[in-house]
Amino acid sequence: MKGKVCLVTGTSAGIGKATAIGLAKMDATVVTVMRDSEKARKAFSEIKSQSGKGDSSVYYLVADLASQKSIRDLANEFNNRFDRLDVLLNNAGVTELRRLLTPEGIETTFAVNVLAPFLLTNLLLSKLKSSAPSRIVNVSSASSDRAKIDFDNLQGEKKFSMLGNYGQSKLALNLITVEFSRRLAGAGVTANFLHPGTIRTDLGSQRLNPALRFIAKLVKIFMPGPEKGARTSIYLASSADVEGVTGKYFGNKREQAANPISYDEETAKRLWLICENLTGISVPPGQSSIHQ
Ligand SMILES: NC(=O)c1ccc[n+]([C@@H]2O[C@H](COP(=O)([O-])OP(=O)(O)OC[C@H]3O[C@@H](n4cnc5c(N)ncnc54)[C@H](OP(=O)(O)O)[C@@H]3O)[C@@H](O)[C@H]2O)c1
């Protein structure tokens, strides 16, 4: 991966941190994206020390992916500072216990798991295209496998449930990924999505009270760790086996059958329009990139 630039979101912990370490160990230039926190600064030091790479190989850009303004600032900063983008790895994700709105008034699960990868990818498309062959890798979840899209409840407007809205958000991410693969056909930019496995991380635990957090830790004790969860992300980001492969779902480094709704073009078009409206981005029909 020497000479390749990989941007990885959600690297303050868990699968994203392990992915960043893995890609840096393979000599990629890794641009990590995290919120501004003590936890993130500590993770950044660990990524550098555990990969054995220094300041010229591993970078830290600050962004809150629940904020579209922050995503736009992130994309501007990346586009100004880096002359290429070989891999965009949208890894950051949340499961919220309750319906919480972002400062821009969007339900947080939908904002972080769907709109953030949609907006960031669109804002970085020119860079991905000029660096082709390049790859978009989106971290989905097996919770999308049995999910459905309810357009009247995309943001939990009628009824919010942690698992229901999380599963729906990941299915929406699948739809967006496959739609990117269609729009980017022939451009040398692939877009795939993956399930990392059921992995021992803090996902879903952040907002629990200390007692429940402790119980969640016990429940997860026998689950595989983040390094295992990062394997398929690293594979899709780096392996020659998947050169040119696009619009596919992977688990355990193998192509798998996704929820068939992931490939439904009508649903994808409707969702894409909603994402365009909610982010204020517009991509002319038939075109695969925007220039802003
Ligand atoms: N663990 C599993 O079993 C599992 C299964 C299926 C799919 N996944 C998916 O795998 C991905 C990684 O999750 P994980 O298990 O590694 O969980 P995690 O340890 O909780 O990591 C999630 C990452 O996303 C970041 N993030 C969340 N909200 C953000 C925001 N508003 N702005 C910027 N960053 C934000 C977190 O940063 P902060 O530290 O700032 O919160 C953290 O770095 C997610 O997309 C998740 O849905 C995980």
The ligand as an ORCA input file, in Angstrom:
! r2SCAN-3c Opt
* xyz 0 1
  N     -18.951     -4.195     16.781
  C     -19.768     -4.915     16.051
  O     -20.123     -6.068     16.422
  C     -20.282     -4.394     14.734
  C     -21.152     -5.222     14.011
  C     -21.629     -4.750     12.790
  C     -21.244     -3.503     12.320
  N     -20.412     -2.711     13.068
  C     -20.046     -1.415     12.511
  O     -18.647     -1.249     12.596
  C     -18.317      0.155     12.623
  C     -17.327      0.416     13.737
  O     -17.981      0.172     14.976
  P     -17.255     -0.428     16.267
  O     -17.903     -1.689     16.594
  O     -15.797     -0.335     16.104
  O     -17.799      0.614     17.354
  P     -17.064      1.737     18.239
  O     -15.901      1.147     18.950
  O     -18.158      2.356     19.023
  O     -16.502      2.744     17.143
  C     -17.348      3.640     16.480
  C     -16.505      4.766     15.947
  O     -17.362      5.693     15.267
  C     -17.087      6.984     15.769
  N     -18.220      7.906     15.716
  C     -19.463      7.729     16.190
  N     -20.183      8.852     16.045
  C     -19.355      9.769     15.466
  C     -19.492     11.120     15.087
  N     -20.635     11.802     15.278
  N     -18.425     11.755     14.536
  C     -17.255     11.105     14.359
  N     -17.053      9.820     14.713
  C     -18.090      9.170     15.266
  C     -16.705      6.749     17.221
  O     -16.051      7.911     17.702
  P     -16.239      8.463     19.228
  O     -15.199      7.741     20.021
  O     -15.988      9.920     19.111
  O     -17.638      8.132     19.650
  C     -15.804      5.536     17.071
  O     -14.517      5.916     16.654
  C     -19.651      0.884     12.773
  O     -20.085      1.375     11.534
  C     -20.586     -0.210     13.260
  O     -21.930      0.059     12.930
  C     -19.926     -3.138     14.257
*
